[in-house]
Amino acid sequence: MISVTVFVDSEHQYESIRMLGHAGLADNHQEGQELVCAAVSALVLNMANSIEQFTDDLFEADQDEEAGGFNFRFTDHISPESRLLMNSLVFGLQNIEEEYGEPYIKIRFEEV
């Protein structure tokens, strides 16, 4: 399962995101797992690339493809454009969770 933690500030604005895992295991193949993995990967990478390309916001990002890990956090001011991109990412992930749910993806929110 892909475990997603979205970190929010006291005003419920998204600050960072951490993901770990895969939508399914190769030895326990289930219908739709490749679709979920591909969709989540596309959303996350597009968000990070878009922030890098279209804003001057500073962030740290790292990924571990084998473990299905991805960490992204802003290191300074977050522009309205980046807020919109983060909102769009979380919205897309929530849609995937609503459509496929467990055992594929689980999202939780944590205040920082």
BAFI-3210 file (N, C-alpha, C; in Angstrom, 3 decimals, decimal comma, padded with zeros to 6 digits):
// residues 112
n [1|2|3|4|5|6|7|8|9|10|11|12|13|14|15|16|17|18|19|20|21|22|23|24|25|26|27|28|29|30|31|32|33|34|35|36|37|38|39|40|41|42|43|44|45|46|47|48|49|50|51|52|53|54|55|56|57|58|59|60|61|62|63|64|65|66|67|68|69|70|71|72|73|74|75|76|77|78|79|80|81|82|83|84|85|86|87|88|89|90|91|92|93|94|95|96|97|98|99|100|101|102|103|104|105|106|107|108|109|110|111|112]
n.u [000,839|000,423|001,478|000,570|001,522|000,425|001,621|000,487|000,092|-000,807|-002,897|-004,026|-002,751|-000,953|002,261|004,284|005,004|004,985|005,666|005,380|005,934|004,278|001,588|000,823|001,953|004,320|004,113|001,555|-000,414|-002,866|-005,803|-005,575|-003,448|-001,117|-002,104|-002,791|-000,255|001,075|-000,527|-000,301|002,479|002,773|001,237|002,649|005,307|004,814|003,831|006,130|007,994|006,623|006,530|009,250|009,756|007,922|007,869|009,668|010,101|011,705|012,700|013,071|013,568|013,369|013,706|013,056|013,066|012,927|011,868|009,584|009,506|008,994|009,768|008,904|009,421|008,865|011,314|011,299|009,490|006,170|004,709|001,615|001,161|002,543|001,106|-001,337|-000,560|000,182|-002,309|-003,730|-002,348|-002,915|-005,694|-005,957|-004,737|-006,517|-008,786|-007,953|-007,670|-010,348|-011,502|-010,051|-009,002|-008,074|-006,460|-004,562|-003,876|-003,434|-004,223|-003,148|-003,366|-001,223|-000,558|001,922]
n.v [-001,170|002,281|004,640|007,761|010,775|013,897|016,922|019,572|023,070|025,172|026,584|024,893|024,645|023,085|021,846|019,984|016,699|013,185|010,030|006,489|003,242|000,813|000,274|-002,342|-005,747|-007,609|-010,395|-010,695|-009,880|-007,527|-006,408|-003,250|-002,190|-001,307|000,888|002,620|003,046|004,283|006,563|007,937|008,379|010,008|012,278|013,236|013,652|015,494|017,655|018,398|018,952|021,019|023,018|023,546|024,451|026,590|028,339|030,288|029,132|027,562|024,242|020,901|017,695|014,193|010,870|007,364|004,963|002,142|001,490|002,893|005,441|008,923|012,177|015,486|018,836|022,226|024,757|027,364|030,426|029,923|030,246|031,540|030,157|027,736|026,765|026,291|024,236|022,234|021,873|020,865|018,465|017,031|016,898|015,300|012,919|012,257|011,720|009,390|007,737|007,629|006,301|003,847|003,083|001,067|-001,951|-000,180|002,661|004,985|007,922|010,291|013,069|015,328|017,597|020,103]
n.w [000,000|-000,676|001,469|002,461|003,867|004,634|005,552|007,469|008,296|011,132|010,066|008,345|005,894|003,295|003,872|003,441|002,065|002,469|001,181|001,028|-000,070|-002,227|-004,563|-004,641|-004,264|-006,134|-006,009|-005,227|-007,074|-008,018|-009,627|-011,067|-009,588|-010,948|-012,297|-010,190|-009,004|-011,171|-011,561|-009,086|-009,034|-011,334|-010,605|-008,323|-009,231|-011,272|-009,788|-008,227|-010,299|-011,588|-009,623|-009,438|-012,064|-012,542|-010,386|-007,917|-005,553|-002,794|-002,109|-000,795|-002,088|-002,332|-003,555|-003,412|-005,426|-005,386|-002,840|-003,034|-002,057|-001,441|-000,652|000,034|000,742|001,526|001,914|002,533|002,118|000,839|-002,199|-003,641|-006,029|-005,680|-003,524|-004,759|-006,526|-004,682|-003,430|-005,598|-006,042|-003,634|-003,821|-006,149|-005,209|-003,157|-004,684|-005,988|-003,758|-002,903|-005,082|-005,333|-002,823|000,053|-000,837|-001,802|-001,425|001,206|002,850|005,192|007,429|009,057|011,590|011,759]
ca.u [000,000|001,107|001,123|000,822|001,326|000,443|001,871|-000,222|000,373|-001,947|-003,976|-004,392|-002,082|-000,023|003,659|005,159|004,340|005,859|005,007|006,185|005,279|003,774|000,150|000,615|003,171|004,421|003,658|000,141|-000,928|-004,282|-006,293|-005,546|-002,305|-000,215|-002,777|-002,658|001,157|001,376|-001,252|000,314|003,795|002,594|000,786|003,698|006,428|004,358|003,785|007,489|008,568|005,918|007,005|010,605|009,722|007,059|007,963|011,011|010,054|012,775|012,209|013,909|012,828|014,164|012,882|013,652|012,189|012,762|010,975|008,389|009,557|009,100|009,626|008,941|009,089|009,301|012,335|011,149|008,158|005,398|003,936|000,257|001,230|002,918|-000,039|-002,302|-000,034|000,051|-003,738|-004,098|-001,784|-003,679|-007,014|-005,817|-004,482|-007,768|-009,655|-007,466|-008,021|-011,797|-011,819|-009,405|-008,865|-007,181|-005,109|-003,669|-003,391|-004,039|-003,735|-003,431|-002,911|-000,554|-000,220|003,313]
ca.v [000,000|003,567|005,410|009,175|011,689|015,295|017,750|020,849|024,010|025,444|027,140|023,783|024,793|021,976|022,250|018,955|015,416|012,014|008,842|005,290|001,997|000,559|-000,021|-003,783|-006,544|-008,393|-011,768|-010,639|-008,956|-007,216|-005,543|-001,818|-001,693|-000,549|002,151|003,461|003,442|005,232|007,816|008,610|008,840|011,128|013,454|013,722|014,180|016,689|018,732|018,824|019,564|022,273|024,009|023,915|025,152|027,768|029,212|030,470|028,575|026,639|022,992|019,704|016,508|012,999|009,699|006,036|004,243|000,748|001,425|003,694|006,595|010,277|013,216|016,829|019,862|023,585|025,192|028,800|030,952|029,163|031,174|031,101|029,179|026,442|026,307|025,727|022,958|021,265|021,588|020,016|017,139|016,355|016,633|014,135|011,737|011,915|011,082|008,017|007,004|007,386|005,347|002,548|002,799|-000,021|-002,030|000,571|003,948|005,532|009,278|010,853|014,450|015,530|019,013|020,351]
ca.w [000,000|-000,647|002,658|002,201|004,985|004,220|006,720|007,365|009,378|012,014|009,244|007,454|004,605|003,077|004,024|002,880|001,843|002,530|000,648|001,127|-000,434|-003,569|-004,558|-004,510|-004,308|-007,364|-005,791|-004,852|-008,082|-007,968|-010,694|-010,805|-008,839|-011,814|-012,567|-009,005|-008,907|-012,242|-011,317|-007,946|-009,475|-012,263|-009,856|-007,429|-010,005|-011,961|-008,801|-007,914|-011,492|-011,852|-008,659|-009,851|-013,354|-012,630|-009,216|-007,356|-004,206|-002,445|-001,540|-000,818|-002,529|-002,594|-003,829|-003,356|-006,346|-004,979|-001,677|-003,287|-001,176|-001,971|000,362|-000,536|001,720|001,240|002,863|002,734|001,784|-000,153|-003,022|-003,972|-007,124|-005,093|-002,721|-005,709|-007,006|-003,589|-003,294|-006,729|-005,769|-002,578|-004,403|-007,025|-004,385|-002,480|-005,674|-006,162|-002,543|-002,940|-006,142|-005,169|-001,397|000,431|-000,298|-002,681|-000,957|002,421|003,090|006,504|007,581|010,337|011,811|012,174]
c.u [000,889|000,581|001,546|000,555|001,479|000,588|001,266|000,168|-000,891|-003,132|-004,456|-003,896|-001,052|001,412|004,617|004,360|005,390|005,059|005,955|005,344|004,835|002,307|-000,149|001,945|003,156|003,899|002,197|-000,560|-002,437|-004,616|-006,223|-004,304|-001,330|-000,797|-002,612|-001,218|001,499|000,707|-000,616|001,674|003,687|002,178|001,920|004,854|006,034|004,297|005,183|008,141|007,924|006,354|008,404|010,597|009,017|007,093|009,432|011,097|011,169|012,184|013,299|013,032|013,814|013,212|013,719|012,723|011,914|011,763|009,668|008,340|009,678|008,838|009,784|008,587|009,649|010,295|012,252|009,703|007,482|004,492|002,513|000,241|001,585|001,800|-001,087|-001,829|-000,113|-001,416|-004,203|-003,585|-002,627|-005,076|-006,966|-005,584|-005,745|-008,759|-009,242|-007,835|-009,516|-012,152|-011,289|-009,230|-007,840|-007,431|-004,103|-003,056|-004,162|-003,390|-004,099|-002,822|-002,337|-000,171|001,211|003,432]
c.v [001,240|004,333|006,855|009,951|013,099|016,113|019,129|021,750|024,272|026,053|026,132|023,992|023,681|022,496|021,272|017,667|014,314|010,815|007,658|004,096|001,949|000,153|-001,508|-004,495|-007,424|-009,811|-011,833|-009,653|-008,786|-006,256|-004,081|-001,298|-000,900|000,824|003,106|003,941|004,504|006,578|008,603|009,167|010,054|012,390|014,064|014,340|015,437|017,879|019,269|019,524|020,902|023,369|024,478|024,790|026,503|028,691|029,371|029,897|027,556|025,412|021,940|018,548|015,362|011,837|008,444|005,143|002,816|000,600|002,176|004,923|007,899|011,248|014,566|017,806|021,206|023,999|026,689|029,180|030,095|030,137|030,656|030,048|027,787|025,890|025,656|024,360|021,881|020,889|020,637|018,593|016,392|016,012|015,389|012,857|011,298|011,263|009,638|007,181|006,685|006,288|003,946|002,123|001,728|-001,195|-001,168|001,815|004,383|006,891|009,680|012,252|014,604|016,991|019,127|021,653]
c.w [000,000|000,561|002,418|003,482|004,450|005,496|006,496|008,536|010,186|011,272|008,197|006,020|004,481|003,076|003,353|002,727|001,903|002,050|000,785|000,725|-001,878|-003,469|-004,411|-004,580|-005,542|-007,192|-005,355|-005,793|-007,974|-009,095|-010,253|-010,113|-009,701|-012,125|-011,392|-008,858|-009,950|-011,998|-010,179|-008,343|-010,393|-011,526|-009,042|-008,214|-010,774|-011,006|-008,528|-009,110|-011,807|-010,886|-009,036|-011,105|-013,292|-011,416|-008,832|-005,950|-003,997|-001,765|-001,567|-001,241|-002,699|-002,811|-003,747|-004,166|-005,893|-003,827|-001,917|-002,408|-001,934|-000,833|-000,314|000,568|001,264|002,312|003,144|002,413|000,704|-000,895|-003,238|-005,086|-006,591|-004,216|-003,617|-006,212|-005,920|-003,375|-004,386|-006,529|-004,751|-003,077|-005,292|-006,246|-003,652|-003,443|-005,917|-004,946|-002,514|-003,936|-005,840|-003,715|-001,087|-000,490|-001,056|-002,059|000,286|002,696|004,513|006,549|008,984|010,463|012,306|012,936]
res [m|i|s|v|t|v|f|v|d|s|e|h|q|y|e|s|i|r|m|l|g|h|a|g|l|a|d|n|h|q|e|g|q|e|l|v|c|a|a|v|s|a|l|v|l|n|m|a|n|s|i|e|q|f|t|d|d|l|f|e|a|d|q|d|e|e|a|g|g|f|n|f|r|f|t|d|h|i|s|p|e|s|r|l|l|m|n|s|l|v|f|g|l|q|n|i|e|e|e|y|g|e|p|y|i|k|i|r|f|e|e|v]
***
